[in-house]
Amino acid sequence: MLTASMPIATTPDQVWVFVSAPDGAVDVVRLAYAPGSPRFVGLPIEAFDPSAVLPTYSPTGELVNGFRWATTADVDAYAYLF
């Protein structure tokens, strides 16, 4: 089972989470948010472009439909999820 840290904001427009596995492996993901819903996903930087304006798959540049990068305001609005 994976364990996630509390969201960490590096700027108001960039929210990250550390994810750890039982074997001690740790990775970082950038949070994406589905506007109008309490849905967040953590997108690993190995497969997604964290510097793109919107969440995109690194290999193809294809957008992650229905999501945008999460902001601190999004996290604050749904703080009970974290």
C-alpha positions in Angstrom: 0.0 0.0 0.0 1.3 3.5 -0.9 1.4 6.2 1.7 1.1 9.9 0.7 2.4 12.9 2.6 0.3 16.0 3.2 0.3 18.3 0.2 3.3 20.6 -0.1 3.1 23.8 -2.0 6.2 25.2 -3.6 4.2 28.1 -5.0 0.4 28.9 -4.8 0.1 27.2 -8.2 2.2 24.1 -7.6 1.2 21.4 -5.1 3.3 18.3 -4.6 3.0 15.1 -2.5 5.6 12.6 -1.5 4.5 9.0 -1.9 6.2 6.1 -0.2 6.0 2.3 -0.6 6.4 -0.4 2.1 9.8 -1.3 0.7 11.1 2.3 1.5 10.9 3.7 -2.0 9.9 7.3 -2.1 8.7 9.4 -5.1 7.2 12.8 -5.7 4.0 13.5 -7.6 2.4 16.8 -8.7 -1.2 17.1 -7.8 -3.8 17.6 -10.5 -7.4 18.6 -9.8 -10.7 18.0 -11.6 -12.5 21.4 -11.3 -16.0 21.3 -9.7 -15.4 18.0 -7.9 -13.4 16.6 -4.9 -11.1 14.7 -7.3 -7.4 14.9 -7.1 -4.7 12.7 -8.7 -1.0 12.5 -8.2 0.9 12.4 -11.4 4.4 11.1 -11.3 7.0 13.2 -13.0 8.4 10.2 -14.8 5.3 9.9 -17.0 3.8 13.4 -16.9 5.3 16.9 -17.6 5.1 18.8 -14.3 6.3 22.0 -16.0 3.5 22.1 -18.7 0.7 24.6 -18.3 -1.8 21.8 -18.0 -1.2 18.1 -17.0 0.2 16.3 -20.1 1.7 12.9 -20.7 5.4 13.3 -21.3 5.8 10.9 -24.2 3.0 12.3 -26.3 2.1 15.8 -25.0 -1.5 14.6 -24.7 -3.6 16.4 -22.1 -5.0 14.6 -19.1 -8.7 15.3 -19.8 -10.7 16.9 -17.1 -7.8 17.9 -14.9 -5.6 21.0 -14.3 -2.8 21.4 -11.9 -4.0 21.8 -8.4 -3.5 25.0 -6.5 -3.3 25.8 -2.8 -6.8 27.2 -3.1 -8.0 23.8 -4.4 -6.3 21.9 -1.6 -7.7 24.4 1.0 -11.2 24.0 -0.4 -11.0 20.2 0.1 -8.8 20.1 3.1 -10.9 17.4 4.7 -9.6 15.0 2.0 -6.0 15.4 3.1 
